[in-house]
Amino acid sequence: MIEVVLNDRLGKKVRVKCNDDDTIGDLKKLVAAQTGTRAEKIRIQKWYNIYKDHITLKDYEIHDGMGLELYYS
């Protein structure tokens, strides 16, 4: 079980607990449940790398306590 911190740069930080074998799409669903935004409207990225929904957190080397950027489209 890992904890990922997502910052939307508008003053909101979301902490999500998930497994490292979850996909980015699963992470978006967990974030959507906490923020009240639909999962289809959420984009997760780090610098200029936009993460794809079907790839796991382990494949992207996302570890416990890592910070990601959260954008709404």
Predicted model as a PDB file, atoms N, CA, C, CB and O in Angstrom, pLDDT in the B-factor column:
MODEL        1                                                                  
ATOM      1  N   MET A   1       0.841  -1.174   0.000  1.00 90.00           N  
ATOM      2  CA  MET A   1       0.000   0.000   0.000  1.00 90.00           C  
ATOM      3  C   MET A   1       0.892   1.245   0.000  1.00 90.00           C  
ATOM      4  CB  MET A   1      -0.960  -0.006   1.220  1.00 90.00           C  
ATOM      5  O   MET A   1       1.784   1.387   0.837  1.00 90.00           O  
ATOM      6  N   ILE A   2       0.635   2.132  -0.945  1.00 93.00           N  
ATOM      7  CA  ILE A   2       1.413   3.359  -1.039  1.00 93.00           C  
ATOM      8  C   ILE A   2       0.469   4.554  -0.957  1.00 93.00           C  
ATOM      9  CB  ILE A   2       2.243   3.396  -2.354  1.00 93.00           C  
ATOM     10  O   ILE A   2      -0.732   4.427  -1.192  1.00 93.00           O  
ATOM     11  N   GLU A   3       1.027   5.716  -0.620  1.00 94.00           N  
ATOM     12  CA  GLU A   3       0.256   6.944  -0.575  1.00 94.00           C  
ATOM     13  C   GLU A   3       0.837   7.916  -1.595  1.00 94.00           C  
ATOM     14  CB  GLU A   3       0.259   7.560   0.855  1.00 94.00           C  
ATOM     15  O   GLU A   3       2.038   8.184  -1.593  1.00 94.00           O  
ATOM     16  N   VAL A   4      -0.015   8.437  -2.460  1.00 94.00           N  
ATOM     17  CA  VAL A   4       0.397   9.366  -3.512  1.00 94.00           C  
ATOM     18  C   VAL A   4      -0.242  10.716  -3.209  1.00 94.00           C  
ATOM     19  CB  VAL A   4      -0.016   8.845  -4.944  1.00 94.00           C  
ATOM     20  O   VAL A   4      -1.423  10.789  -2.872  1.00 94.00           O  
ATOM     21  N   VAL A   5       0.549  11.791  -3.331  1.00 95.00           N  
ATOM     22  CA  VAL A   5       0.052  13.142  -3.088  1.00 95.00           C  
ATOM     23  C   VAL A   5      -0.125  13.824  -4.437  1.00 95.00           C  
ATOM     24  CB  VAL A   5       1.024  13.956  -2.164  1.00 95.00           C  
ATOM     25  O   VAL A   5       0.813  13.896  -5.230  1.00 95.00           O  
ATOM     26  N   LEU A   6      -1.329  14.324  -4.695  1.00 95.00           N  
ATOM     27  CA  LEU A   6      -1.628  15.021  -5.943  1.00 95.00           C  
ATOM     28  C   LEU A   6      -1.936  16.481  -5.629  1.00 95.00           C  
ATOM     29  CB  LEU A   6      -2.820  14.349  -6.693  1.00 95.00           C  
ATOM     30  O   LEU A   6      -2.764  16.777  -4.768  1.00 95.00           O  
ATOM     31  N   ASN A   7      -1.264  17.388  -6.333  1.00 94.00           N  
ATOM     32  CA  ASN A   7      -1.417  18.819  -6.127  1.00 94.00           C  
ATOM     33  C   ASN A   7      -2.022  19.426  -7.382  1.00 94.00           C  
ATOM     34  CB  ASN A   7      -0.058  19.487  -5.782  1.00 94.00           C  
ATOM     35  O   ASN A   7      -1.500  19.228  -8.479  1.00 94.00           O  
ATOM     36  N   ASP A   8      -3.130  20.174  -7.231  1.00 89.00           N  
ATOM     37  CA  ASP A   8      -3.757  20.753  -8.420  1.00 89.00           C  
ATOM     38  C   ASP A   8      -3.313  22.195  -8.678  1.00 89.00           C  
ATOM     39  CB  ASP A   8      -5.265  20.705  -8.281  1.00 89.00           C  
ATOM     40  O   ASP A   8      -3.837  22.844  -9.583  1.00 89.00           O  
ATOM     41  N   ARG A   9      -2.360  22.705  -7.900  1.00 85.00           N  
ATOM     42  CA  ARG A   9      -1.794  24.045  -8.064  1.00 85.00           C  
ATOM     43  C   ARG A   9      -2.801  25.154  -7.816  1.00 85.00           C  
ATOM     44  CB  ARG A   9      -1.228  24.192  -9.444  1.00 85.00           C  
ATOM     45  O   ARG A   9      -2.511  26.320  -8.084  1.00 85.00           O  
ATOM     46  N   LEU A  10      -3.965  24.818  -7.315  1.00 87.00           N  
ATOM     47  CA  LEU A  10      -4.982  25.818  -6.981  1.00 87.00           C  
ATOM     48  C   LEU A  10      -5.241  25.834  -5.474  1.00 87.00           C  
ATOM     49  CB  LEU A  10      -6.294  25.534  -7.748  1.00 87.00           C  
ATOM     50  O   LEU A  10      -6.228  26.408  -5.013  1.00 87.00           O  
ATOM     51  N   GLY A  11      -4.361  25.208  -4.722  1.00 84.00           N  
ATOM     52  CA  GLY A  11      -4.492  25.189  -3.273  1.00 84.00           C  
ATOM     53  C   GLY A  11      -5.033  23.894  -2.714  1.00 84.00           C  
ATOM     54  O   GLY A  11      -5.200  23.779  -1.500  1.00 84.00           O  
ATOM     55  N   LYS A  12      -5.313  22.912  -3.559  1.00 88.00           N  
ATOM     56  CA  LYS A  12      -5.865  21.647  -3.076  1.00 88.00           C  
ATOM     57  C   LYS A  12      -4.839  20.537  -3.255  1.00 88.00           C  
ATOM     58  CB  LYS A  12      -7.178  21.298  -3.819  1.00 88.00           C  
ATOM     59  O   LYS A  12      -4.318  20.321  -4.349  1.00 88.00           O  
ATOM     60  N   LYS A  13      -4.561  19.840  -2.162  1.00 93.00           N  
ATOM     61  CA  LYS A  13      -3.703  18.654  -2.213  1.00 93.00           C  
ATOM     62  C   LYS A  13      -4.552  17.460  -1.819  1.00 93.00           C  
ATOM     63  CB  LYS A  13      -2.451  18.799  -1.271  1.00 93.00           C  
ATOM     64  O   LYS A  13      -5.278  17.494  -0.826  1.00 93.00           O  
ATOM     65  N   VAL A  14      -4.450  16.407  -2.609  1.00 93.00           N  
ATOM     66  CA  VAL A  14      -5.236  15.198  -2.358  1.00 93.00           C  
ATOM     67  C   VAL A  14      -4.269  14.064  -2.060  1.00 93.00           C  
ATOM     68  CB  VAL A  14      -6.162  14.846  -3.578  1.00 93.00           C  
ATOM     69  O   VAL A  14      -3.338  13.816  -2.826  1.00 93.00           O  
ATOM     70  N   ARG A  15      -4.489  13.379  -0.953  1.00 94.00           N  
ATOM     71  CA  ARG A  15      -3.676  12.210  -0.594  1.00 94.00           C  
ATOM     72  C   ARG A  15      -4.514  10.962  -0.847  1.00 94.00           C  
ATOM     73  CB  ARG A  15      -3.194  12.276   0.907  1.00 94.00           C  
ATOM     74  O   ARG A  15      -5.631  10.835  -0.346  1.00 94.00           O  
ATOM     75  N   VAL A  16      -3.956  10.044  -1.631  1.00 94.00           N  
ATOM     76  CA  VAL A  16      -4.693   8.843  -2.023  1.00 94.00           C  
ATOM     77  C   VAL A  16      -3.866   7.622  -1.659  1.00 94.00           C  
ATOM     78  CB  VAL A  16      -5.025   8.854  -3.545  1.00 94.00           C  
ATOM     79  O   VAL A  16      -2.682   7.544  -1.987  1.00 94.00           O  
ATOM     80  N   LYS A  17      -4.494   6.670  -0.981  1.00 94.00           N  
ATOM     81  CA  LYS A  17      -3.835   5.396  -0.688  1.00 94.00           C  
ATOM     82  C   LYS A  17      -4.270   4.383  -1.736  1.00 94.00           C  
ATOM     83  CB  LYS A  17      -4.176   4.892   0.758  1.00 94.00           C  
ATOM     84  O   LYS A  17      -5.462   4.207  -1.988  1.00 94.00           O  
ATOM     85  N   CYS A  18      -3.287   3.714  -2.347  1.00 93.00           N  
ATOM     86  CA  CYS A  18      -3.580   2.732  -3.388  1.00 93.00           C  
ATOM     87  C   CYS A  18      -2.457   1.702  -3.406  1.00 93.00           C  
ATOM     88  CB  CYS A  18      -3.739   3.415  -4.789  1.00 93.00           C  
ATOM     89  O   CYS A  18      -1.463   1.835  -2.692  1.00 93.00           O  
ATOM     90  N   ASN A  19      -2.628   0.690  -4.221  1.00 92.00           N  
ATOM     91  CA  ASN A  19      -1.593  -0.337  -4.398  1.00 92.00           C  
ATOM     92  C   ASN A  19      -0.704   0.043  -5.571  1.00 92.00           C  
ATOM     93  CB  ASN A  19      -2.226  -1.742  -4.625  1.00 92.00           C  
ATOM     94  O   ASN A  19      -1.127   0.777  -6.464  1.00 92.00           O  
ATOM     95  N   ASP A  20       0.528  -0.454  -5.571  1.00 89.00           N  
ATOM     96  CA  ASP A  20       1.433  -0.112  -6.670  1.00 89.00           C  
ATOM     97  C   ASP A  20       1.114  -0.877  -7.956  1.00 89.00           C  
ATOM     98  CB  ASP A  20       2.865  -0.385  -6.258  1.00 89.00           C  
ATOM     99  O   ASP A  20       1.662  -0.561  -9.012  1.00 89.00           O  
ATOM    100  N   ASP A  21       0.237  -1.879  -7.879  1.00 92.00           N  
ATOM    101  CA  ASP A  21      -0.174  -2.568  -9.101  1.00 92.00           C  
ATOM    102  C   ASP A  21      -1.496  -2.021  -9.653  1.00 92.00           C  
ATOM    103  CB  ASP A  21      -0.304  -4.065  -8.834  1.00 92.00           C  
ATOM    104  O   ASP A  21      -2.043  -2.577 -10.606  1.00 92.00           O  
ATOM    105  N   ASP A  22      -2.014  -0.934  -9.060  1.00 93.00           N  
ATOM    106  CA  ASP A  22      -3.182  -0.247  -9.620  1.00 93.00           C  
ATOM    107  C   ASP A  22      -2.761   0.537 -10.861  1.00 93.00           C  
ATOM    108  CB  ASP A  22      -3.833   0.701  -8.566  1.00 93.00           C  
ATOM    109  O   ASP A  22      -1.602   0.929 -11.003  1.00 93.00           O  
ATOM    110  N   THR A  23      -3.716   0.756 -11.748  1.00 94.00           N  
ATOM    111  CA  THR A  23      -3.427   1.541 -12.948  1.00 94.00           C  
ATOM    112  C   THR A  23      -3.680   3.019 -12.664  1.00 94.00           C  
ATOM    113  CB  THR A  23      -4.289   1.059 -14.147  1.00 94.00           C  
ATOM    114  O   THR A  23      -4.255   3.376 -11.636  1.00 94.00           O  
ATOM    115  N   ILE A  24      -3.250   3.858 -13.574  1.00 94.00           N  
ATOM    116  CA  ILE A  24      -3.506   5.293 -13.467  1.00 94.00           C  
ATOM    117  C   ILE A  24      -5.012   5.555 -13.517  1.00 94.00           C  
ATOM    118  CB  ILE A  24      -2.779   6.067 -14.599  1.00 94.00           C  
ATOM    119  O   ILE A  24      -5.506   6.468 -12.855  1.00 94.00           O  
ATOM    120  N   GLY A  25      -5.738   4.759 -14.297  1.00 94.00           N  
ATOM    121  CA  GLY A  25      -7.187   4.884 -14.345  1.00 94.00           C  
ATOM    122  C   GLY A  25      -7.831   4.613 -12.994  1.00 94.00           C  
ATOM    123  O   GLY A  25      -8.788   5.290 -12.616  1.00 94.00           O  
ATOM    124  N   ASP A  26      -7.313   3.623 -12.259  1.00 94.00           N  
ATOM    125  CA  ASP A  26      -7.811   3.347 -10.912  1.00 94.00           C  
ATOM    126  C   ASP A  26      -7.507   4.508  -9.974  1.00 94.00           C  
ATOM    127  CB  ASP A  26      -7.195   2.051 -10.366  1.00 94.00           C  
ATOM    128  O   ASP A  26      -8.333   4.869  -9.136  1.00 94.00           O  
ATOM    129  N   LEU A  27      -6.321   5.091 -10.117  1.00 94.00           N  
ATOM    130  CA  LEU A  27      -5.932   6.237  -9.304  1.00 94.00           C  
ATOM    131  C   LEU A  27      -6.851   7.428  -9.586  1.00 94.00           C  
ATOM    132  CB  LEU A  27      -4.463   6.615  -9.572  1.00 94.00           C  
ATOM    133  O   LEU A  27      -7.230   8.151  -8.665  1.00 94.00           O  
ATOM    134  N   LYS A  28      -7.204   7.628 -10.845  1.00 94.00           N  
ATOM    135  CA  LYS A  28      -8.120   8.711 -11.205  1.00 94.00           C  
ATOM    136  C   LYS A  28      -9.491   8.504 -10.564  1.00 94.00           C  
ATOM    137  CB  LYS A  28      -8.261   8.809 -12.731  1.00 94.00           C  
ATOM    138  O   LYS A  28     -10.126   9.470 -10.140  1.00 94.00           O  
ATOM    139  N   LYS A  29      -9.952   7.259 -10.488  1.00 95.00           N  
ATOM    140  CA  LYS A  29     -11.241   6.981  -9.859  1.00 95.00           C  
ATOM    141  C   LYS A  29     -11.201   7.279  -8.366  1.00 95.00           C  
ATOM    142  CB  LYS A  29     -11.644   5.525 -10.092  1.00 95.00           C  
ATOM    143  O   LYS A  29     -12.175   7.789  -7.813  1.00 95.00           O  
ATOM    144  N   LEU A  30     -10.091   6.967  -7.708  1.00 94.00           N  
ATOM    145  CA  LEU A  30      -9.953   7.263  -6.282  1.00 94.00           C  
ATOM    146  C   LEU A  30      -9.907   8.766  -6.038  1.00 94.00           C  
ATOM    147  CB  LEU A  30      -8.692   6.600  -5.717  1.00 94.00           C  
ATOM    148  O   LEU A  30     -10.499   9.265  -5.081  1.00 94.00           O  
ATOM    149  N   VAL A  31      -9.203   9.486  -6.907  1.00 94.00           N  
ATOM    150  CA  VAL A  31      -9.137  10.948  -6.788  1.00 94.00           C  
ATOM    151  C   VAL A  31     -10.510  11.554  -7.041  1.00 94.00           C  
ATOM    152  CB  VAL A  31      -8.101  11.537  -7.778  1.00 94.00           C  
ATOM    153  O   VAL A  31     -10.914  12.495  -6.357  1.00 94.00           O  
ATOM    154  N   ALA A  32     -11.225  11.016  -8.022  1.00 94.00           N  
ATOM    155  CA  ALA A  32     -12.564  11.516  -8.345  1.00 94.00           C  
ATOM    156  C   ALA A  32     -13.512  11.330  -7.168  1.00 94.00           C  
ATOM    157  CB  ALA A  32     -13.118  10.804  -9.586  1.00 94.00           C  
ATOM    158  O   ALA A  32     -14.366  12.181  -6.922  1.00 94.00           O  
ATOM    159  N   ALA A  33     -13.373  10.237  -6.447  1.00 93.00           N  
ATOM    160  CA  ALA A  33     -14.224   9.990  -5.292  1.00 93.00           C  
ATOM    161  C   ALA A  33     -13.960  10.997  -4.174  1.00 93.00           C  
ATOM    162  CB  ALA A  33     -14.011   8.573  -4.778  1.00 93.00           C  
ATOM    163  O   ALA A  33     -14.878  11.358  -3.437  1.00 93.00           O  
ATOM    164  N   GLN A  34     -12.722  11.450  -4.045  1.00 91.00           N  
ATOM    165  CA  GLN A  34     -12.385  12.406  -2.986  1.00 91.00           C  
ATOM    166  C   GLN A  34     -12.693  13.842  -3.371  1.00 91.00           C  
ATOM    167  CB  GLN A  34     -10.927  12.287  -2.630  1.00 91.00           C  
ATOM    168  O   GLN A  34     -13.081  14.638  -2.516  1.00 91.00           O  
ATOM    169  N   THR A  35     -12.527  14.187  -4.639  1.00 90.00           N  
ATOM    170  CA  THR A  35     -12.696  15.580  -5.054  1.00 90.00           C  
ATOM    171  C   THR A  35     -14.091  15.886  -5.574  1.00 90.00           C  
ATOM    172  CB  THR A  35     -11.691  15.920  -6.111  1.00 90.00           C  
ATOM    173  O   THR A  35     -14.495  17.049  -5.586  1.00 90.00           O  
ATOM    174  N   GLY A  36     -14.830  14.887  -5.998  1.00 90.00           N  
ATOM    175  CA  GLY A  36     -16.146  15.116  -6.557  1.00 90.00           C  
ATOM    176  C   GLY A  36     -16.126  15.441  -8.040  1.00 90.00           C  
ATOM    177  O   GLY A  36     -17.155  15.801  -8.612  1.00 90.00           O  
ATOM    178  N   THR A  37     -14.964  15.319  -8.668  1.00 90.00           N  
ATOM    179  CA  THR A  37     -14.831  15.555 -10.107  1.00 90.00           C  
ATOM    180  C   THR A  37     -14.903  14.221 -10.827  1.00 90.00           C  
ATOM    181  CB  THR A  37     -13.500  16.294 -10.441  1.00 90.00           C  
ATOM    182  O   THR A  37     -14.464  13.204 -10.290  1.00 90.00           O  
ATOM    183  N   ARG A  38     -15.450  14.208 -12.035  1.00 93.00           N  
ATOM    184  CA  ARG A  38     -15.523  12.959 -12.790  1.00 93.00           C  
ATOM    185  C   ARG A  38     -14.122  12.505 -13.193  1.00 93.00           C  
ATOM    186  CB  ARG A  38     -16.416  13.130 -14.040  1.00 93.00           C  
ATOM    187  O   ARG A  38     -13.255  13.330 -13.479  1.00 93.00           O  
ATOM    188  N   ALA A  39     -13.906  11.200 -13.214  1.00 91.00           N  
ATOM    189  CA  ALA A  39     -12.581  10.635 -13.520  1.00 91.00           C  
ATOM    190  C   ALA A  39     -12.147  10.945 -14.945  1.00 91.00           C  
ATOM    191  CB  ALA A  39     -12.588   9.125 -13.306  1.00 91.00           C  
ATOM    192  O   ALA A  39     -10.949  11.034 -15.216  1.00 91.00           O  
ATOM    193  N   GLU A  40     -13.099  11.112 -15.863  1.00 93.00           N  
ATOM    194  CA  GLU A  40     -12.749  11.404 -17.259  1.00 93.00           C  
ATOM    195  C   GLU A  40     -12.179  12.813 -17.409  1.00 93.00           C  
ATOM    196  CB  GLU A  40     -13.980  11.242 -18.161  1.00 93.00           C  
ATOM    197  O   GLU A  40     -11.479  13.102 -18.380  1.00 93.00           O  
ATOM    198  N   LYS A  41     -12.479  13.689 -16.450  1.00 93.00           N  
ATOM    199  CA  LYS A  41     -12.028  15.081 -16.519  1.00 93.00           C  
ATOM    200  C   LYS A  41     -10.667  15.296 -15.853  1.00 93.00           C  
ATOM    201  CB  LYS A  41     -13.056  15.984 -15.871  1.00 93.00           C  
ATOM    202  O   LYS A  41     -10.136  16.407 -15.872  1.00 93.00           O  
ATOM    203  N   ILE A  42     -10.102  14.239 -15.266  1.00 94.00           N  
ATOM    204  CA  ILE A  42      -8.850  14.365 -14.517  1.00 94.00           C  
ATOM    205  C   ILE A  42      -7.669  13.958 -15.390  1.00 94.00           C  
ATOM    206  CB  ILE A  42      -8.891  13.505 -13.235  1.00 94.00           C  
ATOM    207  O   ILE A  42      -7.726  12.957 -16.105  1.00 94.00           O  
ATOM    208  N   ARG A  43      -6.596  14.748 -15.323  1.00 94.00           N  
ATOM    209  CA  ARG A  43      -5.348  14.417 -16.008  1.00 94.00           C  
ATOM    210  C   ARG A  43      -4.240  14.424 -14.969  1.00 94.00           C  
ATOM    211  CB  ARG A  43      -5.040  15.423 -17.178  1.00 94.00           C  
ATOM    212  O   ARG A  43      -4.096  15.391 -14.221  1.00 94.00           O  
ATOM    213  N   ILE A  44      -3.457  13.355 -14.916  1.00 95.00           N  
ATOM    214  CA  ILE A  44      -2.352  13.234 -13.966  1.00 95.00           C  
ATOM    215  C   ILE A  44      -1.050  13.267 -14.745  1.00 95.00           C  
ATOM    216  CB  ILE A  44      -2.465  11.925 -13.118  1.00 95.00           C  
ATOM    217  O   ILE A  44      -0.883  12.544 -15.727  1.00 95.00           O  
ATOM    218  N   GLN A  45      -0.123  14.117 -14.297  1.00 93.00           N  
ATOM    219  CA  GLN A  45       1.154  14.203 -14.995  1.00 93.00           C  
ATOM    220  C   GLN A  45       2.255  14.586 -14.028  1.00 93.00           C  
ATOM    221  CB  GLN A  45       1.081  15.212 -16.143  1.00 93.00           C  
ATOM    222  O   GLN A  45       1.997  14.994 -12.896  1.00 93.00           O  
ATOM    223  N   LYS A  46       3.478  14.448 -14.491  1.00 93.00           N  
ATOM    224  CA  LYS A  46       4.669  14.874 -13.758  1.00 93.00           C  
ATOM    225  C   LYS A  46       5.525  15.610 -14.760  1.00 93.00           C  
ATOM    226  CB  LYS A  46       5.446  13.657 -13.098  1.00 93.00           C  
ATOM    227  O   LYS A  46       5.960  15.019 -15.748  1.00 93.00           O  
ATOM    228  N   TRP A  47       5.775  16.877 -14.533  1.00 91.00           N  
ATOM    229  CA  TRP A  47       6.418  17.773 -15.488  1.00 91.00           C  
ATOM    230  C   TRP A  47       5.640  17.741 -16.799  1.00 91.00           C  
ATOM    231  CB  TRP A  47       7.906  17.374 -15.716  1.00 91.00           C  
ATOM    232  O   TRP A  47       4.493  18.186 -16.833  1.00 91.00           O  
ATOM    233  N   TYR A  48       6.218  17.238 -17.862  1.00 91.00           N  
ATOM    234  CA  TYR A  48       5.509  17.208 -19.145  1.00 91.00           C  
ATOM    235  C   TYR A  48       5.062  15.810 -19.544  1.00 91.00           C  
ATOM    236  CB  TYR A  48       6.386  17.777 -20.227  1.00 91.00           C  
ATOM    237  O   TYR A  48       4.551  15.623 -20.648  1.00 91.00           O  
ATOM    238  N   ASN A  49       5.241  14.832 -18.677  1.00 91.00           N  
ATOM    239  CA  ASN A  49       4.827  13.461 -18.957  1.00 91.00           C  
ATOM    240  C   ASN A  49       3.391  13.251 -18.499  1.00 91.00           C  
ATOM    241  CB  ASN A  49       5.769  12.451 -18.267  1.00 91.00           C  
ATOM    242  O   ASN A  49       3.118  13.220 -17.299  1.00 91.00           O  
ATOM    243  N   ILE A  50       2.477  13.106 -19.446  1.00 94.00           N  
ATOM    244  CA  ILE A  50       1.083  12.824 -19.119  1.00 94.00           C  
ATOM    245  C   ILE A  50       0.933  11.312 -19.001  1.00 94.00           C  
ATOM    246  CB  ILE A  50       0.103  13.414 -20.200  1.00 94.00           C  
ATOM    247  O   ILE A  50       1.263  10.571 -19.927  1.00 94.00           O  
ATOM    248  N   TYR A  51       0.427  10.862 -17.847  1.00 94.00           N  
ATOM    249  CA  TYR A  51       0.340   9.434 -17.592  1.00 94.00           C  
ATOM    250  C   TYR A  51      -0.887   8.836 -18.264  1.00 94.00           C  
ATOM    251  CB  TYR A  51       0.305   9.163 -16.093  1.00 94.00           C  
ATOM    252  O   TYR A  51      -1.973   9.415 -18.231  1.00 94.00           O  
ATOM    253  N   LYS A  52      -0.700   7.667 -18.877  1.00 94.00           N  
ATOM    254  CA  LYS A  52      -1.767   6.951 -19.586  1.00 94.00           C  
ATOM    255  C   LYS A  52      -2.570   6.091 -18.602  1.00 94.00           C  
ATOM    256  CB  LYS A  52      -1.173   6.065 -20.721  1.00 94.00           C  
ATOM    257  O   LYS A  52      -2.027   5.598 -17.613  1.00 94.00           O  
ATOM    258  N   ASP A  53      -3.857   5.917 -18.881  1.00 93.00           N  
ATOM    259  CA  ASP A  53      -4.760   5.239 -17.947  1.00 93.00           C  
ATOM    260  C   ASP A  53      -4.480   3.750 -17.761  1.00 93.00           C  
ATOM    261  CB  ASP A  53      -6.162   5.408 -18.411  1.00 93.00           C  
ATOM    262  O   ASP A  53      -4.741   3.218 -16.682  1.00 93.00           O  
ATOM    263  N   HIS A  54      -3.964   3.067 -18.764  1.00 94.00           N  
ATOM    264  CA  HIS A  54      -3.857   1.608 -18.699  1.00 94.00           C  
ATOM    265  C   HIS A  54      -2.518   1.115 -18.128  1.00 94.00           C  
ATOM    266  CB  HIS A  54      -4.053   1.030 -20.077  1.00 94.00           C  
ATOM    267  O   HIS A  54      -2.316  -0.095 -18.028  1.00 94.00           O  
ATOM    268  N   ILE A  55      -1.616   2.001 -17.757  1.00 94.00           N  
ATOM    269  CA  ILE A  55      -0.292   1.608 -17.257  1.00 94.00           C  
ATOM    270  C   ILE A  55      -0.296   1.688 -15.725  1.00 94.00           C  
ATOM    271  CB  ILE A  55       0.836   2.526 -17.861  1.00 94.00           C  
ATOM    272  O   ILE A  55      -0.890   2.597 -15.146  1.00 94.00           O  
ATOM    273  N   THR A  56       0.368   0.733 -15.080  1.00 94.00           N  
ATOM    274  CA  THR A  56       0.343   0.656 -13.620  1.00 94.00           C  
ATOM    275  C   THR A  56       1.298   1.667 -12.999  1.00 94.00           C  
ATOM    276  CB  THR A  56       0.702  -0.755 -13.155  1.00 94.00           C  
ATOM    277  O   THR A  56       2.195   2.195 -13.655  1.00 94.00           O  
ATOM    278  N   LEU A  57       1.074   1.917 -11.719  1.00 93.00           N  
ATOM    279  CA  LEU A  57       1.937   2.829 -10.973  1.00 93.00           C  
ATOM    280  C   LEU A  57       3.348   2.265 -10.851  1.00 93.00           C  
ATOM    281  CB  LEU A  57       1.355   3.100  -9.582  1.00 93.00           C  
ATOM    282  O   LEU A  57       4.327   3.011 -10.853  1.00 93.00           O  
ATOM    283  N   LYS A  58       3.442   0.951 -10.745  1.00 92.00           N  
ATOM    284  CA  LYS A  58       4.755   0.308 -10.647  1.00 92.00           C  
ATOM    285  C   LYS A  58       5.565   0.521 -11.917  1.00 92.00           C  
ATOM    286  CB  LYS A  58       4.599  -1.192 -10.371  1.00 92.00           C  
ATOM    287  O   LYS A  58       6.776   0.736 -11.855  1.00 92.00           O  
ATOM    288  N   ASP A  59       4.897   0.463 -13.080  1.00 94.00           N  
ATOM    289  CA  ASP A  59       5.590   0.668 -14.348  1.00 94.00           C  
ATOM    290  C   ASP A  59       6.093   2.106 -14.495  1.00 94.00           C  
ATOM    291  CB  ASP A  59       4.666   0.319 -15.509  1.00 94.00           C  
ATOM    292  O   ASP A  59       7.137   2.342 -15.102  1.00 94.00           O  
ATOM    293  N   TYR A  60       5.360   3.051 -13.946  1.00 92.00           N  
ATOM    294  CA  TYR A  60       5.791   4.454 -13.968  1.00 92.00           C  
ATOM    295  C   TYR A  60       6.756   4.782 -12.835  1.00 92.00           C  
ATOM    296  CB  TYR A  60       4.584   5.371 -13.888  1.00 92.00           C  
ATOM    297  O   TYR A  60       7.224   5.915 -12.734  1.00 92.00           O  
ATOM    298  N   GLU A  61       7.060   3.802 -11.978  1.00 93.00           N  
ATOM    299  CA  GLU A  61       7.955   3.951 -10.837  1.00 93.00           C  
ATOM    300  C   GLU A  61       7.450   5.017  -9.870  1.00 93.00           C  
ATOM    301  CB  GLU A  61       9.362   4.300 -11.311  1.00 93.00           C  
ATOM    302  O   GLU A  61       8.215   5.851  -9.385  1.00 93.00           O  
ATOM    303  N   ILE A  62       6.151   4.972  -9.602  1.00 93.00           N  
ATOM    304  CA  ILE A  62       5.544   5.861  -8.622  1.00 93.00           C  
ATOM    305  C   ILE A  62       5.621   5.170  -7.270  1.00 93.00           C  
ATOM    306  CB  ILE A  62       4.063   6.216  -9.002  1.00 93.00           C  
ATOM    307  O   ILE A  62       5.094   4.070  -7.096  1.00 93.00           O  
ATOM    308  N   HIS A  63       6.282   5.821  -6.305  1.00 91.00           N  
ATOM    309  CA  HIS A  63       6.551   5.209  -5.012  1.00 91.00           C  
ATOM    310  C   HIS A  63       5.741   5.899  -3.918  1.00 91.00           C  
ATOM    311  CB  HIS A  63       8.053   5.272  -4.688  1.00 91.00           C  
ATOM    312  O   HIS A  63       5.004   6.850  -4.178  1.00 91.00           O  
ATOM    313  N   ASP A  64       5.890   5.406  -2.700  1.00 92.00           N  
ATOM    314  CA  ASP A  64       5.185   5.939  -1.552  1.00 92.00           C  
ATOM    315  C   ASP A  64       5.616   7.375  -1.274  1.00 92.00           C  
ATOM    316  CB  ASP A  64       5.427   5.064  -0.326  1.00 92.00           C  
ATOM    317  O   ASP A  64       6.809   7.669  -1.205  1.00 92.00           O  
ATOM    318  N   GLY A  65       4.642   8.265  -1.116  1.00 91.00           N  
ATOM    319  CA  GLY A  65       4.926   9.658  -0.805  1.00 91.00           C  
ATOM    320  C   GLY A  65       5.258  10.527  -2.000  1.00 91.00           C  
ATOM    321  O   GLY A  65       5.584  11.702  -1.827  1.00 91.00           O  
ATOM    322  N   MET A  66       5.187   9.997  -3.183  1.00 93.00           N  
ATOM    323  CA  MET A  66       5.540  10.751  -4.385  1.00 93.00           C  
ATOM    324  C   MET A  66       4.457  11.771  -4.709  1.00 93.00           C  
ATOM    325  CB  MET A  66       5.753   9.803  -5.578  1.00 93.00           C  
ATOM    326  O   MET A  66       3.270  11.510  -4.519  1.00 93.00           O  
ATOM    327  N   GLY A  67       4.874  12.930  -5.198  1.00 94.00           N  
ATOM    328  CA  GLY A  67       3.952  13.987  -5.567  1.00 94.00           C  
ATOM    329  C   GLY A  67       3.732  14.042  -7.067  1.00 94.00           C  
ATOM    330  O   GLY A  67       4.688  13.980  -7.841  1.00 94.00           O  
ATOM    331  N   LEU A  68       2.493  14.156  -7.476  1.00 94.00           N  
ATOM    332  CA  LEU A  68       2.127  14.261  -8.887  1.00 94.00           C  
ATOM    333  C   LEU A  68       1.285  15.508  -9.095  1.00 94.00           C  
ATOM    334  CB  LEU A  68       1.362  12.998  -9.363  1.00 94.00           C  
ATOM    335  O   LEU A  68       0.763  16.085  -8.141  1.00 94.00           O  
ATOM    336  N   GLU A  69       1.159  15.915 -10.342  1.00 95.00           N  
ATOM    337  CA  GLU A  69       0.364  17.101 -10.669  1.00 95.00           C  
ATOM    338  C   GLU A  69      -1.022  16.659 -11.142  1.00 95.00           C  
ATOM    339  CB  GLU A  69       1.073  17.968 -11.761  1.00 95.00           C  
ATOM    340  O   GLU A  69      -1.164  15.691 -11.890  1.00 95.00           O  
ATOM    341  N   LEU A  70      -2.027  17.388 -10.691  1.00 94.00           N  
ATOM    342  CA  LEU A  70      -3.419  17.077 -10.984  1.00 94.00           C  
ATOM    343  C   LEU A  70      -4.020  18.229 -11.771  1.00 94.00           C  
ATOM    344  CB  LEU A  70      -4.225  16.813  -9.680  1.00 94.00           C  
ATOM    345  O   LEU A  70      -4.008  19.375 -11.322  1.00 94.00           O  
ATOM    346  N   TYR A  71      -4.548  17.915 -12.955  1.00 93.00           N  
ATOM    347  CA  TYR A  71      -5.170  18.938 -13.789  1.00 93.00           C  
ATOM    348  C   TYR A  71      -6.578  18.492 -14.158  1.00 93.00           C  
ATOM    349  CB  TYR A  71      -4.325  19.210 -15.065  1.00 93.00           C  
ATOM    350  O   TYR A  71      -6.872  17.299 -14.239  1.00 93.00           O  
ATOM    351  N   TYR A  72      -7.436  19.478 -14.378  1.00 91.00           N  
ATOM    352  CA  TYR A  72      -8.818  19.216 -14.784  1.00 91.00           C  
ATOM    353  C   TYR A  72      -9.008  19.693 -16.220  1.00 91.00           C  
ATOM    354  CB  TYR A  72      -9.832  19.920 -13.824  1.00 91.00           C  
ATOM    355  O   TYR A  72      -8.581  20.794 -16.569  1.00 91.00           O  
ATOM    356  N   SER A  73      -9.644  18.874 -17.052  1.00 86.00           N  
ATOM    357  CA  SER A  73      -9.875  19.303 -18.440  1.00 86.00           C  
ATOM    358  C   SER A  73     -11.345  19.482 -18.726  1.00 86.00           C  
ATOM    359  CB  SER A  73      -9.285  18.298 -19.418  1.00 86.00           C  
ATOM    360  O   SER A  73     -11.717  19.840 -19.843  1.00 86.00           O  
TER     361      SER A  73                                                      
ENDMDL                                                                          
END                                                                             
